[in-house]
Amino acid sequence: MSHESNYDEKTGWNNFKLLLLNSGLSRTGFAAFNLIIIWIMLKETGSPLISGLSDGLISLPLLFSFIVGAYLDKQKKVKHIGILAGLTRSLSLLGLVYAFLIQNVFLIVAFGLFSSFMLGFTSDVINSMRSLLTKLFLGETQYKTGSSLSNTVYSLSEAVGYSISGVLLTFGYLNSINIIFIIFILAVIPIILLKEKERIDVTDTKLNESIKQGLRFILNEKLLKEMLLLGFIVNFLFGAMALLLISLIQLKLNLSPLFVSMVFLMLIGGISAGSYFGKFIGGKLSFMIFLTMVSSSIVFMITSFLKNIYLIGILVLAGGFIIGITNVFFSYTLLKKIPRDLIARIMGAFNTFGLSATAMSGVVAGTIIQIVGVRYSLLIIGSVLLVISPLAIIFKELREVNVPKRGK
């Protein structure tokens, strides 16, 4: 089911490094925008529900990920699509810039929601492009190292994005969005520099048939179905984390946006460290997912009782470390299991059926916060995650996946 790269090792690896640079810049801007837009909406409207809606709209386009992936799998070259998506993502921020210039609250909310949706959609296209090209550029012996590096860069970039979000907010909303615009423009450059060959394994299959092929592959693979279900559940609950923590810091603890940066920096710092050390660790995929779910549920529940922001930061750091290791296990398994000619659409399916859960989580979390408050919301979500965690060790196919300690 696996295929070696069509590129020589040096060219493939150099191309992969350009993908990492694009991923790093993209995720930095995306993470910064994600926290900034939630903070702005919460501050301008005072409504956790509207803030949750902006968070949800970022993830909503992931519902179309499977279709996006199926379309990219049919293309002989995809680099130009990534360039177009990157430029569109940058330009989508201009309406929000205009709203800040004229200081119109209605337009700030309207263009904020529009920008959230467009950033989600264009990032979805770019993520699918990267998934496909990663499979093309790397040989099978490089999957584990590639997965570790991808997750490390992704996490470190999130840490940078989260850390600068609080700093940027202190200089005003307009400056914050302008900096993010520049970051997104810079992220297009590595895509332009890619040396992409025309694919020879592309068929003339129609888009609807391409979609059906991907669905049939998933339906015939029990492991993928188990991973999809867990991804949907866990991402729904994790998707609420940003809104919960920001609401806790702003509404309950009455702290400045700098503490938002601090907490998320601790979380992503832990994930980054876990992603790096993940390449040295092997074991059962099922156990790592179970451990992640249990430890995360404990972090949620203990945080609901804490008033010290520094203790909260230490907790999320520890939880993030375990999440980072699991991310490497998860990514390696998908790269190993999915054939190259199906990679974009199958990864799109994971976005559609798994990560798209976060589109609902922001609205649901905002509603819960509105009804019961921040602390009880943390306790409720943590309890639900703990109850469903045994699914990770009950699923048969998941238990049979062993991840080696280290690839090339």
Buried (B, 14 or more C-beta within 10 A) or exposed (E): EEBEBBBEBEBBBBBBBBBBBBBBBBBBBBBBBBBBBBBBBBEBBEBBBBBBBBBBBBBBBBBBBBBBBBBBBBBEEBBEBBBBBBBBBBBBBEBBBEBBEEEEEEBBBBBBBBBBBBBBBBBBBBBBBBBBBBBBBBBBEBBBBBBBBBBBBBBBBBBBBBBBBBBBBEEEBBEBBBBBBEBBBBBBBBBEEBEBEEBEEEEEBEEEEBBEBBBEBBEEBBBBBBBBBBBBBBBBBBBBBBBBBBBBBBBEBEBEBBBBBBBBBBBBBBBBBBBBBBBEBBBBBBBBBBBBBBBBBBBBBBBBEBEEBEEBBEBBBBBBBBBBBBBBBBBBBBBBBBEBBBBBBBBBBBBBBBBBBBBBBBBBBBBBBBEEBBBEBBBBBBEBBBEBBEBBBEBEBBBEBEBEEEBE
